[in-house]
Amino acid sequence: MLARQPSLLANSRVFRVLSRQFNTTPASAVVCAHERRANKRKQYDSSQNARPGRIITESHNARSILDHSSLRVTRQLEMLNVLMGFEQANKYALMDPRGNTVGFMAEDQTWSSMFGRQLYGTHRSFNIAVLDLNGSVCLRIHRPFSLINSHVTVSDHNGQTVGESHQEWHAWRRRYNVFESKRSGMNQFARIDAPFLSWDFAMADEQEKVMGGVYRDFAGIGAELFTDYGLYAVCFDQLALSQRYAATNSSSSVHVTEHPMDLDRRAVALGAAVSIDFDYFSRHSRVGFGGIPWFTFPMGLSHNSPNHDDYE
């Protein structure tokens, strides 16, 4: 519905509220600034998206969000959640490495989803729309109800599946298998295998070289302990990864691939970031009305995954 009426969404109350909450720069100003810098910054190899079978191409409206070496993903502070334990729909701002807002993500708000959020917390099903600065839907992120392992599907604004992220159960490690859509079906292109309580979720290829990743950043003691505020970096290429690991003095022990991810894979990485946020860091989402827990399921049998090929 949203995908078929982007012009209505641009004037909707949800988009106006998002713009005010995250202090969005007017779309025209951001677009002009983006165009002025386009020839000055290092872009990904556009030939990657010219390969047959690519869904998000150069002309796709999601490019304005994904055409960056990394994205800063900020989950909005939910005051009713903090004060009353009332789980609200998640909202995120997407920013480029320079801090310019390039888009938003917003969880659908319906009566059924509202009750689902209170009853099932982080195990609930959800639909999230990824919006550009004009309020047009670029991508959709869907997760069905999950009891143990989550399963996220990323599709474009026309409903065509771009890829999936499947959580893999382990007693203490944090694992995901990441797939992209091909004409022959789903093919795995990356795997996440993070240690116990890790905040770093590197995406490695078949040769165990890091091609991207989702990294949670510390938001402050107060925000971490008493709120549901979240701050993440989603890295897409060698430049962003090298800067990330250099800042933590671990660059010598990490092997980074020289090939940047194409736009399809970047979209799936963004969906994986949302899944990781729900699975491990939405701590206040685990309560019901008034902060009283409804269920105490373990984090993270989702629906049986289809037969996927190994790494291509």
N, C-alpha and C positions, 0 to 999 in steps of 0.2 A: 504494500500500500504506500509506504513512504517512498519506495524507489520510483513509483509511477507518478508521484506528485512532488518533485523536489521544490517547485516554486512555492507550494503551500507551506512546506517545511521551513523555508527561508523566513517566512513571516509568522511562524508559529511562536507561541509563548515559550516553548521549550528551548528553541534556539536563542531567543532574546535573553532568557534567563542565563543560559550558558555563557553567552557573550559578556553579560555584565559580571558574572561571578569570576570569570577568568580574565577580565580586563582586556578584551580582545581589541587589537588594532583593527581599524576598518579594513575590509577585504581589499579594496582598491589600493590602499597604501602598501599593504603587505605584498600584493601581487607585483606592484611596480618595483618595490625594493628587491623582490625576488628576481625579477627580470634583469635589473641592473647588476646583480651579483652573479647572474648565471654564467657569464663568460669568465668570471674571476676564480670560481671555486672548482675543485676537481669533481667531475661528475662520474657516475658509474658508466660502465661500458654499455652504450645504448644498443649495441649489436646483440647483447644478451636477450633483449626483449623482442628482437626481430625473428627469433627462432620459431619454427612452426609449433603451434600448440599453446603459445603464450596467451593468457587471458587478459592480463593487465599490460597493455601496450603503451607506446608513446602518447597516444591520443586519449587514453583512459583518464577520467577525472580523478582517479586515486593517485595519479602521478604527482600532483601538487603536494601530497602528504608524504609519499614514500620516496621522493627524489631528494634524499638527504643521506649523509653518511651515518646519521643516527637520529633518534627521536627521544625527546624527554616526555615521559608520560606521567601526568600528575593526577591522582585521584582526589576528587573534591572531599573536603571535610564534611561529614554528615552530622549535624548538630543534634537532630532527633535521636540518632543512633547513640551518640555520646551521652545525652542527658536522660533518655528514656528507654534505650535499648530497642527503639523502633527502627527496623531495617529499611532504609530508603534505597531507591534505585541508584546504582552507581553512575557517576559522571566523571569523565576524564578530559583533560586538556592535552593536546599534542603540540609540542614545540620543537623547532629545529635546534641545531647546536648553538645558535646565537641567541636563543631565548625568544624568538618570534613565534607566536601562535600560528600554526598551520592547519589546525583542525580540532575536532572534538569527537568524543565517543560518549554515547548516552544509551543507557539501558531502557528498553521499552517500558512504559508505565501504563498498565491496565489493572482492572480490579483483580483479575485472577493472578497476575504477577505479583501484586501487592501482598495478597494472602500467601502466595508461595514463598515470598521472601521472609515472612514472619515464621512460617511453619518449618521450612527446610533450610534456611540460612544459606551457607555456601554450597549446599548440595542441590540447590534449586536449579531448574532450567532457566535460561535467559536468552534474550535476543538483544544484541547491542548494535546500534547503527553508528558507523564511522562517517562523520560529516566534514565537508570542506568548509571554508570560510564563507561561502555563499549559502550554506545550509543544505546543500545537495548531498544525498546519500552516495557515498563512494563504495563502501563495503558493508557487509553484514557479518556479524559473528554470532553463531548459535551454539548453545550447549544444552543438551537434554539433561534431565534429572540424572544425577550420578550418586551412587552410594559409596563407592570406594575410589574408582579411577575415573577422572574426568575425560571428556571427549568433545573437542571443540572443532566446529566446521566454519571455515571462512569462505564467503561467496561474494561476488561483485554485486553491483546495484541491479543487475538483470537476473540475479539468482543463480548464476553459473558458479559451480564450486571451484574455488581456487586451490584449496588444500585443507589439511586437517592436522590437529595435534592431539595425540593420545597419551594420557598419563599411564605409566607402567608401574605396577605395584612393587614395592620393595620395603623391607622392614625398616630401613633407616635412610636409604639414599633417595634422592629426588630425581626421578627419571621420566623422560618424555620421548616419544618417537614422533618425528615431524614428517609429514607427507605433502607432496604437491600433486595436483591433478594433471594427468597426461591422457592422451587419446586412448592408451591401452589400459587406463585405470589409475589407481593411486600408487605412486612410487615414493619410497622413503628417500629423502635427501639429507636428513640430519638426525642427530640423536643428542639428547640432553641427559647427562649423568652427573648430577651434582652431589657433593658430600652431604652428610647429616647437618641440618640447620644452615645450609649454605644460602647466601644471598646472591650468588653468582651462578647463572644458568647458561653456560656456554653451549652453543650449537656446533657440533663437530660432524665432519663428513666421514666418508668411509675410511679415509686415510688418517682419521683422528686429528685432522687439522681444523682449527676453529674458523668458521665462516661468518659467525654472528653470535648474538647472545642477548639475554635479558638480565639486567643487573639492577638490583634494588639498592637505592642509596639511603643513607641515614638521614632522617628528617628532623632529628632533635629528640631529646629524652622525653619531653612532655608529649609531643605528637605521637611518638612510638608507643608510649605507655598508656595514654588516656584517649587517644582518638583513632579513627580509621583512615587517617591521611596516609597516602602512599606516593612514593616518588621513585621512578624507574628510568633507566636508560636502555634503549633498544638499539644495539649496534648492528650495522649492515655491511660494513666493509673493513678493509685492512687499516685504513686511516683511523677510524673510530676505535677499533679494537686495540691498535697499537697505543693510542693515547690512553685508553682505559687501563691496560695492563702496565704501562709505564708508570702511571700514577700510583699503582699498588706494588711496584717493584717486583712484578712477577712476569715481566715480558720475556725474560731469558728462558723460562720453563714452559712457555706456551708457544705452540706452532700455529701460526695464522696463515690461512690460505691467501694467495694473491688475487683470487678471483672474487669480485663482489657479487652479492646475491642479486638476482634479477627482481623485478617488481613483484612477481607472483610470490616468490619466496619471502620477500620482505613483508608482504601482506600476511602470510602465514605466521611469520615471526611475531608480528603485532598481535595476532590472535592468541599465540602461545603466551605472550606477556599477560593478557587478560586472564587466561586460564591459571597461570602461576599466581597472579594476584589473588584470585578467588581461592585457590587450593591451599595457600600457605600464609597469606598475609592479611586477609580480611578477618582479623581476629574478632572484631565486634559483630561480624555477621553471624556468629555462631549462637546468638541468643535470640529469644522471642520477645513477646511483649513485656515491657518493664525490666528487661535484662534477665528474664527467667528462661533457662534453656528448655527447649522442647525435645530435642534429641541429642544423643551423644554418640553419633556415628564417627568412625575413624575418618581422618582427613583423606581428602583427595579423590567393580564390575560395571563399570559403565556398560553400555550396550556392547555386545560382542562386536569386535572390529571386523571389517571385511577382510578378505584375504589380500594382503598387500605384498607387493614384490619387495625384495631386499633393495639395498642402495643401488641406484642405477649406475 
